């Protein structure tokens, strides 16, 4: 897994990214296990091989086109 930095901040497992705008962020092979992605905007983000096991999202989380969060191990809450 790789370290992801956004505007100088490191994104690590269990990160609270609730409401974050991650549009177009390169998260290829990132370790986002158990991260809080509720209301996050991930449009155009590269989530190829990212570890999203146990990450939490909600119906307001915006995913890249064609991305299946459940298949990636994300827990989507109502």
KOLKE-185258 format. One record per residue: residue number from 1; residue in one letter; x, y, z of N, C-alpha, C in turn. Coordinates in nm, 3 decimals, m for minus. Layout:
+-----+---+---------+---------+---------+---------+----------+---------+---------+---------+---------+
!   k ! r !  n.east ! n.north !    n.up ! ca.east ! ca.north !   ca.up !  c.east ! c.north !    c.up !
+-----+---+---------+---------+---------+---------+----------+---------+---------+---------+---------+
! NUM ! A !       X !       Y !       Z !       X !        Y !       Z !       X !       Y !       Z !
...
+-----+---+---------+---------+---------+---------+----------+---------+---------+---------+---------+
This chain:
+-----+---+---------+---------+---------+---------+----------+---------+---------+---------+---------+
!   k ! r !  n.east ! n.north !    n.up ! ca.east ! ca.north !   ca.up !  c.east ! c.north !    c.up !
+-----+---+---------+---------+---------+---------+----------+---------+---------+---------+---------+
!   1 ! X !   0.084 !  m0.118 !   0.000 !   0.000 !    0.000 !   0.000 !   0.089 !   0.124 !   0.000 !
!   2 ! X !   0.034 !   0.231 !  m0.049 !   0.110 !    0.355 !  m0.059 !   0.054 !   0.462 !   0.033 !
!   3 ! X !   0.136 !   0.560 !   0.063 !   0.093 !    0.675 !   0.143 !   0.032 !   0.777 !   0.048 !
!   4 ! X !  m0.084 !   0.828 !   0.082 !  m0.151 !    0.929 !   0.000 !  m0.142 !   1.062 !   0.073 !
!   5 ! X !  m0.100 !   1.165 !   0.001 !  m0.095 !    1.299 !   0.060 !  m0.185 !   1.390 !  m0.022 !
!   6 ! X !  m0.267 !   1.467 !   0.048 !  m0.355 !    1.564 !  m0.015 !  m0.330 !   1.698 !   0.050 !
!   7 ! X !  m0.282 !   1.794 !  m0.027 !  m0.252 !    1.928 !   0.024 !  m0.165 !   1.922 !   0.149 !
!   8 ! X !  m0.065 !   1.832 !   0.146 !   0.029 !    1.822 !   0.256 !  m0.016 !   1.735 !   0.371 !
!   9 ! X !  m0.137 !   1.681 !   0.366 !  m0.188 !    1.597 !   0.474 !  m0.183 !   1.450 !   0.431 !
!  10 ! X !  m0.135 !   1.366 !   0.520 !  m0.129 !    1.222 !   0.493 !  m0.263 !   1.158 !   0.524 !
!  11 ! X !  m0.310 !   1.077 !   0.431 !  m0.434 !    1.001 !   0.454 !  m0.392 !   0.860 !   0.493 !
!  12 ! X !  m0.436 !   0.816 !   0.608 !  m0.397 !    0.687 !   0.662 !  m0.521 !   0.604 !   0.694 !
!  13 ! X !  m0.500 !   0.473 !   0.726 !  m0.614 !    0.391 !   0.768 !  m0.689 !   0.458 !   0.882 !
!  14 ! X !  m0.819 !   0.440 !   0.886 !  m0.909 !    0.496 !   0.987 !  m0.921 !   0.647 !   0.981 !
!  15 ! X !  m0.877 !   0.708 !   0.871 !  m0.886 !    0.853 !   0.857 !  m1.032 !   0.898 !   0.855 !
!  16 ! X !  m1.057 !   1.014 !   0.913 !  m1.192 !    1.072 !   0.908 !  m1.197 !   1.166 !   0.787 !
!  17 ! X !  m1.252 !   1.116 !   0.678 !  m1.263 !    1.193 !   0.554 !  m1.408 !   1.232 !   0.528 !
!  18 ! X !  m1.487 !   1.235 !   0.632 !  m1.628 !    1.270 !   0.621 !  m1.642 !   1.410 !   0.559 !
!  19 ! X !  m1.714 !   1.416 !   0.448 !  m1.739 !    1.543 !   0.381 !  m1.622 !   1.595 !   0.298 !
!  20 ! X !  m1.513 !   1.520 !   0.289 !  m1.395 !    1.566 !   0.215 !  m1.421 !   1.564 !   0.065 !
!  21 ! X !  m1.364 !   1.662 !  m0.004 !  m1.372 !    1.666 !  m0.150 !  m1.241 !   1.609 !  m0.203 !
!  22 ! X !  m1.247 !   1.484 !  m0.249 !  m1.130 !    1.415 !  m0.301 !  m1.141 !   1.396 !  m0.452 !
!  23 ! X !  m1.206 !   1.489 !  m0.518 !  m1.224 !    1.483 !  m0.662 !  m1.089 !   1.473 !  m0.731 !
!  24 ! X !  m1.073 !   1.368 !  m0.811 !  m0.953 !    1.350 !  m0.891 !  m0.828 !   1.311 !  m0.815 !
!  25 ! X !  m0.838 !   1.279 !  m0.687 !  m0.720 !    1.244 !  m0.607 !  m0.668 !   1.106 !  m0.647 !
!  26 ! X !  m0.538 !   1.092 !  m0.653 !  m0.472 !    0.967 !  m0.689 !  m0.459 !   0.882 !  m0.563 !
!  27 ! X !  m0.550 !   0.784 !  m0.548 !  m0.549 !    0.695 !  m0.431 !  m0.515 !   0.552 !  m0.473 !
!  28 ! X !  m0.447 !   0.538 !  m0.586 !  m0.407 !    0.407 !  m0.636 !  m0.327 !   0.332 !  m0.530 !
!  29 ! X !  m0.375 !   0.213 !  m0.491 !  m0.312 !    0.127 !  m0.391 !  m0.308 !   0.189 !  m0.252 !
!  30 ! X !  m0.390 !   0.289 !  m0.225 !  m0.392 !    0.353 !  m0.093 !  m0.454 !   0.261 !   0.012 !
!  31 ! X !  m0.408 !   0.274 !   0.135 !  m0.464 !    0.200 !   0.246 !  m0.567 !   0.288 !   0.316 !
!  32 ! X !  m0.694 !   0.267 !   0.282 !  m0.804 !    0.344 !   0.341 !  m0.893 !   0.254 !   0.426 !
!  33 ! X !  m0.834 !   0.150 !   0.482 !  m0.911 !    0.057 !   0.567 !  m0.979 !   0.134 !   0.680 !
!  34 ! X !  m1.107 !   0.107 !   0.698 !  m1.187 !    0.162 !   0.807 !  m1.194 !   0.315 !   0.807 !
!  35 ! X !  m1.166 !   0.379 !   0.694 !  m1.178 !    0.525 !   0.685 !  m1.325 !   0.564 !   0.685 !
!  36 ! X !  m1.355 !   0.683 !   0.735 !  m1.490 !    0.736 !   0.731 !  m1.503 !   0.819 !   0.603 !
!  37 ! X !  m1.580 !   0.769 !   0.508 !  m1.600 !    0.835 !   0.379 !  m1.742 !   0.889 !   0.365 !
!  38 ! X !  m1.813 !   0.903 !   0.474 !  m1.950 !    0.956 !   0.470 !  m1.949 !   1.095 !   0.408 !
!  39 ! X !  m2.036 !   1.117 !   0.312 !  m2.054 !    1.245 !   0.243 !  m1.930 !   1.290 !   0.166 !
!  40 ! X !  m1.829 !   1.202 !   0.151 !  m1.710 !    1.238 !   0.075 !  m1.742 !   1.240 !  m0.075 !
!  41 ! X !  m1.670 !   1.324 !  m0.148 !  m1.686 !    1.332 !  m0.293 !  m1.559 !   1.275 !  m0.356 !
!  42 ! X !  m1.574 !   1.163 !  m0.424 !  m1.460 !    1.093 !  m0.483 !  m1.469 !   1.088 !  m0.635 !
!  43 ! X !  m1.542 !   1.179 !  m0.694 !  m1.559 !    1.182 !  m0.839 !  m1.422 !   1.189 !  m0.906 !
!  44 ! X !  m1.396 !   1.096 !  m0.997 !  m1.271 !    1.096 !  m1.071 !  m1.149 !   1.051 !  m0.992 !
!  45 ! X !  m1.166 !   1.012 !  m0.866 !  m1.053 !    0.963 !  m0.788 !  m1.008 !   0.828 !  m0.842 !
!  46 ! X !  m0.878 !   0.803 !  m0.839 !  m0.825 !    0.673 !  m0.881 !  m0.818 !   0.583 !  m0.759 !
!  47 ! X !  m0.913 !   0.490 !  m0.749 !  m0.918 !    0.397 !  m0.636 !  m0.871 !   0.258 !  m0.675 !
!  48 ! X !  m0.799 !   0.248 !  m0.787 !  m0.748 !    0.120 !  m0.834 !  m0.661 !   0.055 !  m0.728 !
!  49 ! X !  m0.697 !  m0.066 !  m0.689 !  m0.624 !   m0.146 !  m0.590 !  m0.619 !  m0.081 !  m0.451 !
!  50 ! X !  m0.701 !   0.019 !  m0.425 !  m0.707 !    0.078 !  m0.291 !  m0.771 !  m0.022 !  m0.195 !
!  51 ! X !  m0.723 !  m0.026 !  m0.073 !  m0.780 !   m0.114 !   0.029 !  m0.884 !  m0.035 !   0.107 !
!  52 ! X !  m1.011 !  m0.063 !   0.078 !  m1.122 !    0.006 !   0.143 !  m1.197 !  m0.086 !   0.239 !
!  53 ! X !  m1.132 !  m0.194 !   0.280 !  m1.195 !   m0.291 !   0.369 !  m1.244 !  m0.223 !   0.496 !
!  54 ! X !  m1.372 !  m0.235 !   0.524 !  m1.430 !   m0.180 !   0.645 !  m1.449 !  m0.030 !   0.646 !
!  55 ! X !  m1.416 !   0.037 !   0.535 !  m1.441 !    0.182 !   0.527 !  m1.591 !   0.206 !   0.538 !
!  56 ! X !  m1.629 !   0.319 !   0.592 !  m1.770 !    0.352 !   0.610 !  m1.810 !   0.463 !   0.514 !
!  57 ! X !  m1.926 !   0.445 !   0.454 !  m1.980 !    0.547 !   0.362 !  m2.129 !   0.555 !   0.385 !
!  58 ! X !  m2.192 !   0.654 !   0.325 !  m2.338 !    0.664 !   0.333 !  m2.394 !   0.693 !   0.195 !
!  59 ! X !  m2.524 !   0.712 !   0.189 !  m2.589 !    0.734 !   0.060 !  m2.548 !   0.867 !  m0.003 !
!  60 ! X !  m2.485 !   0.955 !   0.072 !  m2.440 !    1.084 !   0.019 !  m2.296 !   1.080 !  m0.032 !
!  61 ! X !  m2.227 !   0.968 !  m0.013 !  m2.091 !    0.955 !  m0.065 !  m2.100 !   0.945 !  m0.217 !
!  62 ! X !  m2.016 !   1.023 !  m0.287 !  m2.017 !    1.024 !  m0.433 !  m1.892 !   0.949 !  m0.481 !
!  63 ! X !  m1.915 !   0.840 !  m0.555 !  m1.808 !    0.753 !  m0.601 !  m1.771 !   0.781 !  m0.746 !
!  64 ! X !  m1.651 !   0.740 !  m0.787 !  m1.615 !    0.751 !  m0.928 !  m1.711 !   0.668 !  m1.012 !
!  65 ! X !  m1.736 !   0.712 !  m1.133 !  m1.828 !    0.641 !  m1.222 !  m1.784 !   0.496 !  m1.239 !
!  66 ! X !  m1.879 !   0.405 !  m1.220 !  m1.854 !    0.262 !  m1.238 !  m1.791 !   0.193 !  m1.118 !
!  67 ! X !  m1.761 !   0.266 !  m1.012 !  m1.698 !    0.205 !  m0.894 !  m1.803 !   0.139 !  m0.807 !
!  68 ! X !  m1.775 !   0.017 !  m0.762 !  m1.867 !   m0.059 !  m0.676 !  m1.810 !  m0.063 !  m0.534 !
!  69 ! X !  m1.855 !   0.026 !  m0.446 !  m1.799 !    0.031 !  m0.311 !  m1.820 !  m0.097 !  m0.230 !
!  70 ! X !  m1.935 !  m0.161 !  m0.246 !  m1.962 !   m0.284 !  m0.169 !  m1.864 !  m0.394 !  m0.210 !
!  71 ! X !  m1.838 !  m0.407 !  m0.339 !  m1.741 !   m0.507 !  m0.386 !  m1.601 !  m0.476 !  m0.335 !
!  72 ! X !  m1.574 !  m0.349 !  m0.307 !  m1.443 !   m0.307 !  m0.256 !  m1.432 !  m0.322 !  m0.104 !
!  73 ! X !  m1.539 !  m0.367 !  m0.040 !  m1.537 !   m0.390 !   0.105 !  m1.586 !  m0.275 !   0.190 !
!  74 ! X !  m1.648 !  m0.174 !   0.125 !  m1.700 !   m0.058 !   0.198 !  m1.832 !  m0.095 !   0.264 !
!  75 ! X !  m1.854 !  m0.046 !   0.383 !  m1.982 !   m0.063 !   0.454 !  m2.064 !   0.062 !   0.426 !
!  76 ! X !  m2.170 !   0.047 !   0.350 !  m2.256 !    0.162 !   0.314 !  m2.377 !   0.161 !   0.405 !
!  77 ! X !  m2.389 !   0.268 !   0.484 !  m2.501 !    0.280 !   0.578 !  m2.608 !   0.372 !   0.520 !
!  78 ! X !  m2.731 !   0.346 !   0.559 !  m2.844 !    0.427 !   0.512 !  m2.850 !   0.560 !   0.585 !
+-----+---+---------+---------+---------+---------+----------+---------+---------+---------+---------+
